[in-house]
Protein backbone atom coordinates (compact mmCIF):
# COMPACT_ATOMS: atom_id res chain seq x y z
CA UNK A 1 0.00 0.00 0.00
CA UNK A 2 1.20 3.52 -0.80
CA UNK A 3 1.30 5.93 2.14
CA UNK A 4 1.29 9.68 1.56
CA UNK A 5 2.57 12.02 4.27
CA UNK A 6 3.45 15.66 4.92
CA UNK A 7 6.91 16.14 6.37
CA UNK A 8 8.56 18.98 8.28
CA UNK A 9 12.27 19.25 8.99
CA UNK A 10 15.09 21.51 10.01
CA UNK A 11 17.69 20.84 7.34
CA UNK A 12 20.64 22.39 9.20
CA UNK A 13 22.32 19.09 10.05
CA UNK A 14 21.65 17.34 6.72
CA UNK A 15 23.22 17.24 3.27
CA UNK A 16 19.87 17.81 1.59
CA UNK A 17 16.89 15.51 1.14
CA UNK A 18 18.24 12.98 -1.33
CA UNK A 19 20.07 9.89 -0.10
CA UNK A 20 23.81 9.91 -0.85
CA UNK A 21 26.64 7.44 -0.66
CA UNK A 22 27.41 5.74 2.62
CA UNK A 23 26.11 7.22 5.85
CA UNK A 24 26.02 10.84 4.66
CA UNK A 25 23.26 12.43 6.77
CA UNK A 26 20.23 13.17 4.58
CA UNK A 27 16.51 13.49 5.24
CA UNK A 28 15.71 10.53 2.99
CA UNK A 29 18.17 8.26 4.77
CA UNK A 30 16.77 9.16 8.19
CA UNK A 31 13.22 8.50 6.98
CA UNK A 32 14.00 5.18 5.35
CA UNK A 33 15.85 3.96 8.44
CA UNK A 34 12.97 4.97 10.71
CA UNK A 35 10.38 3.24 8.51
CA UNK A 36 12.52 0.11 8.32
CA UNK A 37 12.90 0.09 12.11
CA UNK A 38 9.11 0.16 12.51
CA UNK A 39 8.05 -2.21 9.72
CA UNK A 40 11.07 -4.44 9.21
CA UNK A 41 10.87 -3.62 5.50
CA UNK A 42 13.28 -1.82 3.22
CA UNK A 43 11.57 1.12 1.49
CA UNK A 44 12.36 3.94 -0.90
CA UNK A 45 10.87 7.31 0.02
CA UNK A 46 9.89 9.62 -2.85
CA UNK A 47 9.49 13.37 -2.30
CA UNK A 48 7.86 16.32 -4.03
CA UNK A 49 11.16 18.21 -4.06
CA UNK A 50 14.79 17.38 -3.35
CA UNK A 51 15.78 20.23 -1.06
CA UNK A 52 19.46 21.16 -0.84
CA UNK A 53 21.85 20.98 2.08
CA UNK A 54 20.69 23.27 4.89
CA UNK A 55 17.24 23.93 3.39
CA UNK A 56 14.14 23.38 5.56
CA UNK A 57 10.56 22.27 4.99
CA UNK A 58 7.20 22.54 6.68
CA UNK A 59 5.17 21.17 3.77
CA UNK A 60 7.33 18.58 2.04
CA UNK A 61 5.21 15.71 0.70
CA UNK A 62 6.51 12.16 0.57
CA UNK A 63 5.24 8.70 -0.35
CA UNK A 64 6.43 5.14 0.19
CA UNK A 65 5.10 1.60 -0.21
CA UNK A 66 4.96 -0.68 2.78
CA UNK A 67 2.83 -3.50 4.20
CA UNK A 68 1.24 -2.33 7.46
CA UNK A 69 -1.63 -4.00 9.29
CA UNK A 70 -2.58 -1.05 11.51
CA UNK A 71 -3.94 2.41 10.74
CA UNK A 72 -2.02 5.29 9.12
CA UNK A 73 -1.99 7.28 12.35
CA UNK A 74 -0.36 4.38 14.19
CA UNK A 75 2.30 4.25 11.48
CA UNK A 76 2.85 8.01 11.73
CA UNK A 77 3.35 7.85 15.51
CA UNK A 78 5.67 4.84 15.29
CA UNK A 79 7.86 6.36 12.58
CA UNK A 80 8.03 9.72 14.40
CA UNK A 81 9.21 7.89 17.50
CA UNK A 82 12.23 6.64 15.50
CA UNK A 83 13.03 9.95 13.80
CA UNK A 84 15.42 12.56 15.23
CA UNK A 85 13.89 15.66 16.79
CA UNK A 86 14.57 17.80 13.71
CA UNK A 87 12.41 15.65 11.39
CA UNK A 88 8.70 14.91 11.93
CA UNK A 89 5.79 13.55 9.92
CA UNK A 90 2.77 15.86 10.20
CA UNK A 91 0.05 13.66 8.74
CA UNK A 92 -0.33 10.39 6.87
CA UNK A 93 -2.92 8.58 4.78
CA UNK A 94 -3.18 5.76 2.30
CA UNK A 95 -3.40 6.83 -1.35
CA UNK A 96 -3.01 4.19 -4.02
CA UNK A 97 -0.92 5.20 -7.01
CA UNK A 98 0.13 8.55 -5.56
CA UNK A 99 3.50 10.06 -6.54
CA UNK A 100 4.51 13.25 -4.72
CA UNK A 101 6.61 14.66 -7.56
CA UNK A 102 4.68 13.74 -10.69
CA UNK A 103 1.21 14.44 -9.24
CA UNK A 104 2.09 17.91 -7.93
CA UNK A 105 0.52 20.98 -9.53
CA UNK A 106 2.78 23.53 -7.85
CA UNK A 107 5.36 24.04 -5.14
CA UNK A 108 5.59 27.04 -2.85
CA UNK A 109 8.82 28.23 -1.22
CA UNK A 110 9.42 30.98 1.32
CA UNK A 111 12.71 32.71 1.90
CA UNK A 112 13.41 34.86 4.97
CA UNK A 113 15.83 37.79 5.06
CA UNK A 114 16.65 39.46 8.37
CA UNK A 115 17.54 43.14 7.94
CA UNK A 116 19.35 44.26 11.09
CA UNK A 117 22.36 46.30 12.10
CA UNK A 118 23.74 43.39 14.11
CA UNK A 119 23.53 39.64 13.60
CA UNK A 120 20.58 37.88 15.24
CA UNK A 121 21.69 34.56 16.77
CA UNK A 122 18.20 33.07 17.04
CA UNK A 123 17.74 33.44 13.27
CA UNK A 124 21.14 32.11 12.24
CA UNK A 125 19.77 28.76 11.00
CA UNK A 126 16.57 30.07 9.41
CA UNK A 127 17.31 33.39 7.68
CA UNK A 128 19.86 35.37 5.70
CA UNK A 129 21.22 38.29 7.69
CA UNK A 130 21.57 41.43 5.57
CA UNK A 131 22.98 44.47 7.33
CA UNK A 132 22.02 47.11 4.76
CA UNK A 133 18.43 48.42 4.46
CA UNK A 134 16.60 46.98 1.47
CA UNK A 135 14.16 49.00 -0.65
CA UNK A 136 10.82 47.15 -0.62
CA UNK A 137 9.54 48.88 -3.75
CA UNK A 138 12.54 47.76 -5.76
CA UNK A 139 12.33 44.25 -4.33
CA UNK A 140 8.68 43.96 -5.32
CA UNK A 141 9.28 45.38 -8.80
CA UNK A 142 11.91 42.71 -9.39
CA UNK A 143 9.62 40.02 -7.98
CA UNK A 144 6.83 41.10 -10.33
CA UNK A 145 9.05 40.39 -13.34
CA UNK A 146 9.35 36.76 -12.28
CA UNK A 147 5.63 35.99 -12.44
CA UNK A 148 4.31 34.15 -15.47
CA UNK A 149 5.77 31.61 -17.86
CA UNK A 150 9.44 32.26 -18.64
CA UNK A 151 12.77 30.63 -19.32
CA UNK A 152 14.51 30.58 -15.92
CA UNK A 153 17.88 29.34 -17.18
CA UNK A 154 19.60 32.38 -15.65
CA UNK A 155 18.61 31.14 -12.20
CA UNK A 156 19.17 27.41 -12.22
CA UNK A 157 20.16 24.17 -13.88
CA UNK A 158 17.53 21.60 -14.89
CA UNK A 159 17.53 17.89 -14.14
CA UNK A 160 18.95 15.94 -17.04
CA UNK A 161 16.74 16.06 -20.10
CA UNK A 162 14.43 18.85 -18.92
CA UNK A 163 14.05 22.35 -20.33
CA UNK A 164 14.30 25.49 -18.21
CA UNK A 165 10.85 26.96 -18.84
CA UNK A 166 8.72 27.24 -15.72
CA UNK A 167 5.55 29.09 -14.73
CA UNK A 168 5.45 31.17 -11.54
CA UNK A 169 1.97 31.76 -10.17
CA UNK A 170 3.04 34.12 -7.44
CA UNK A 171 6.18 36.06 -6.56
CA UNK A 172 6.15 38.69 -3.85
CA UNK A 173 7.69 40.17 -0.73
CA UNK A 174 6.20 41.08 2.64
CA UNK A 175 7.87 43.15 5.35
CA UNK A 176 7.41 42.51 9.09
CA UNK A 177 8.74 45.03 11.60
CA UNK A 178 10.87 43.51 14.36
CA UNK A 179 12.58 45.02 17.39
CA UNK A 180 15.95 44.51 15.69
CA UNK A 181 14.89 45.87 12.30
CA UNK A 182 12.79 43.93 9.82
CA UNK A 183 11.99 40.43 8.64
CA UNK A 184 11.47 40.27 4.88
CA UNK A 185 9.75 37.20 3.46
CA UNK A 186 9.77 36.27 -0.20
CA UNK A 187 7.12 33.80 -1.36
CA UNK A 188 7.21 32.15 -4.76
CA UNK A 189 4.92 29.46 -6.12
CA UNK A 190 5.41 27.73 -9.45
CA UNK A 191 5.03 24.54 -11.39
CA UNK A 192 8.55 23.36 -10.58
CA UNK A 193 12.00 24.74 -9.80
CA UNK A 194 15.50 24.34 -11.14
CA UNK A 195 18.53 23.52 -9.00
CA UNK A 196 19.34 26.53 -6.74
CA UNK A 197 16.70 28.55 -8.62
CA UNK A 198 14.98 30.21 -5.65
CA UNK A 199 18.28 31.06 -3.97
CA UNK A 200 19.61 32.72 -7.14
CA UNK A 201 16.31 34.59 -7.59
CA UNK A 202 16.51 35.88 -4.02
CA UNK A 203 20.20 36.73 -4.34
CA UNK A 204 19.66 38.89 -7.41
CA UNK A 205 16.55 40.53 -5.95
CA UNK A 206 18.47 41.47 -2.80
CA UNK A 207 21.10 43.09 -5.03
CA UNK A 208 18.26 45.15 -6.53
CA UNK A 209 16.97 46.01 -3.04
CA UNK A 210 20.45 47.14 -2.04
CA UNK A 211 20.69 49.36 -5.11
CA UNK A 212 23.68 47.44 -6.46
CA UNK A 213 21.71 46.20 -9.49
CA UNK A 214 19.04 48.32 -11.18
CA UNK A 215 15.75 46.95 -12.45
CA UNK A 216 16.77 47.16 -16.09
CA UNK A 217 19.90 45.09 -15.41
CA UNK A 218 17.82 42.58 -13.46
CA UNK A 219 15.48 42.20 -16.45
CA UNK A 220 18.43 41.87 -18.84
CA UNK A 221 20.07 39.15 -16.70
CA UNK A 222 16.76 37.28 -16.43
CA UNK A 223 16.27 37.41 -20.21
CA UNK A 224 19.85 36.34 -20.91
CA UNK A 225 19.26 32.71 -19.84
CA UNK A 226 22.93 32.79 -18.79
CA UNK A 227 23.56 31.13 -15.43
CA UNK A 228 26.92 32.85 -15.05
CA UNK A 229 25.28 36.29 -14.93
CA UNK A 230 23.86 35.81 -11.41
CA UNK A 231 26.74 36.39 -9.02
CA UNK A 232 24.97 36.09 -5.65
CA UNK A 233 23.28 32.91 -4.38
CA UNK A 234 21.33 33.41 -1.16
CA UNK A 235 22.47 31.05 1.62
CA UNK A 236 20.41 27.88 2.12
CA UNK A 237 19.23 28.38 5.69
CA UNK A 238 16.67 31.06 4.75
CA UNK A 239 14.78 28.74 2.38
CA UNK A 240 11.74 26.67 3.34
CA UNK A 241 9.63 24.37 1.17
CA UNK A 242 6.33 25.72 2.41
CA UNK A 243 3.69 23.62 0.67
CA UNK A 244 2.95 21.50 -2.38
CA UNK A 245 -0.37 21.69 -4.22
CA UNK A 246 -2.19 18.66 -5.68
CA UNK A 247 -5.39 18.20 -7.71
CA UNK A 248 -7.23 16.73 -4.72
CA UNK A 249 -6.43 19.63 -2.37
CA UNK A 250 -9.47 21.49 -0.96
CA UNK A 251 -10.11 24.88 -2.62
CA UNK A 252 -8.58 27.92 -0.95
CA UNK A 253 -10.12 31.35 -0.49
CA UNK A 254 -8.61 34.78 -0.47
CA UNK A 255 -5.75 36.30 -2.44
CA UNK A 256 -2.06 35.59 -2.39
CA UNK A 257 0.95 37.82 -2.32
CA UNK A 258 1.42 39.57 -5.60
Buried (B, 14 or more C-beta within 10 A) or exposed (E): EBBBBBBBBBBBBBBBBBBEEEEEEBBBBBBBBBBBEBBEEEBEBBBBBBBBBBBBBBBBBBBBEBEBEEEBEEBBBBBBEBBEEBBBBBEBBEBEEBBBBEBBEBBBBBBBBBBBEEEBEEBEBBBBBBEEEBEBEBBBBBBEBBBEEBBBBBBBEBEEEEEBEBBBBBBBBEBEEEEBBBBBBBBBBBBBBBBBBBBBBBBBBBBBBBEEBEEEBBEEBBEBBEBEBBEBBBBBBBBBBBBBBBEEEEEEEEEEBE
